[in-house]
Amino acid sequence: MELRTLGTQGLEVSALGLGCMGMSGVYGTAEERDEREAISTIDRAAELGITMLDTADMYGPFTNELLVGKALTGRRDQYLVATKFGFEQLADGTQRINGHPEYVHRACDASLQRLDIDVIDLYLQHRVDRSVPIEETVGAMAELVDAGKVRFLGLSEAGPATIRLAHAVHPISAVQSEYSLFARDVEEAVLPTMRELGIGFVAYSPLGRGILTAAMSADTLDASDTRRVRFPRFAEGNLDANLAIVARLADIATQKGITAAQLALAWLLHRGPDIVPIPGTKRRARLEENAGAVDIELEADDIVRLEAAVSADSVRGDRHWDMAAIDR
């Protein structure tokens, strides 16, 4: 597996990471959850050379970090663990975005305990708290580095101005945002900013929450699935139109003798050596399929055909149900 460097502080990770969120039932139905298969998938990642595991305290909430921690037992040195804070779980079951320094420290200690590790490799603010100056939040994150609890810092869904202010306080190694053939808004200002500053990019939902695999249909996606309920691109009236776009991706993939998922990931990997996609899966077979994207070579005319067939401008619906929480 190819290795890539995120940022200027020496964070080296596999070209493809593993998003662990879906292992805790964020998508799909309760019947589809299988902790043993999820842990086997994490085990298989190491065998394939995939080192980066991405989780967050809000996934579950909390249960995903516990699962990842269980999978790390006896093999901590094989993985780079990225986790996120920022969505505080309140007593009434709701959440709020919290970037206050005291909470940063409290959240980190709780994640370390759940993951059962001594240090977090990459610690990211999940969402920018607009009520707290980013300098204060990142200042607290820097204190975690000084204390030996965290190795590298990152931001998730942060805009250019926020990235610059944060980076001036402490080097930011990675910015994480949604990026795929279906979600290319980061190309306008976020990617140029991070490249100017020497920051790496972690692409979450590189398969558009599964739609770019071409294995999904309006009939097979359960009505109770979170994507149906919360994400506009999967809503009635949008899903069929978006699946029609994906069908064109699948045709190109078939002509190349690869899967639609592999083609979508290969496109992202070719966007630059500073980009690391983290497709999520809870099954070994899908993980192995995704890993095959690293070896796919795309020519310039392949990319032209692909981008003409799968235009982000033609995708129906916002990429997230709460775009107001995404810093721009």
C-alpha positions, 0 to 999 in steps of 0.5 A: 500500500502506498504511503502518503504524508499529511501536513509538514509535521511527519504524519505518514498514513496509507493512501487509503484509510478506513472509515469506521462510523458505519460499523456502529449502525449509523447507516443501514438497519440494526439487523445488519450490525455485526461486531465480529465482522467489523473487528475482522474488517479492521484486522483485514485492513492491517493485512492490506496495509491500510493503517488509518482508522477514522472514528469519532466520539459522536458515532454511536455515540461513543460505541464506535470508539469502544469497538475500535478500541477493542479491535486495537487490543494487542495490535496498537502499533499497526494503526494510526488512530484518528478521532474527533470531538466537538459534538457534546452529548447532553443529558436530554439526549441532544447534542451541541457543538462545543469548542470550549477549551475545558471541553476539548480536554474532557473530550480527549480524556474520554476518547482515550479511555474508550479507545484504551490507548495512550495517545491519539494519532490525529485529533480533529475538531468535528465541527467549528464552534462559532461561539468560541474563537478557533484560536482558543479551541486549537490552543487547547488542542495544542496543550494536548500535544504538549501533554503527550495525549495527541500527536497531530491536529486536524479540523473537519469541515472548516473553511479557509479563514478558520484554517488559516487562524488555526494553523497560526496557533499550531500546525494543522496536519489535516483538514477533513471534509466530504469529497467525492465525484458528487461533492466537489465544493472543497475544490473552490477554496479549501483545497487551495488554502490547505495546499498553500499552507502545506496541510493534508486532506482527508476525504470522508464519504468518498463514495457518496455515502454508498451511492457511488458504489452503483450497488444501491437502488431505490428499492434496496435502500430501507425506508428507515435508513438514516440516508433516506431520513436525513440526507437530501440526496437520498430523498424521494425525487432526488435519489432516482435522478442521482442513481441515473448519474451513477449508472454512467459511472458504472458503465465507464467502470465496466469498460475498464474492468473495475467496479464503480467504487474502485473508479470513484476512489481512483479518481480521488487518489489521482486528485493529488498525493496529499489526499487520503480517502477514508471509505467506510465499510463494515465488511471485509469484502468491500474493504478488499474491493476498495483497496484495489483502487490504489493500483488503478491507473487513470489516464487524462482521457479517463478523467475527462470522460468520468468528470463529463459523465458524473458532474457534481453540478447535476447532483440533486440535493445538498450533500448534508442535511445541516449545511449551516453547521459547515464552516465556509 
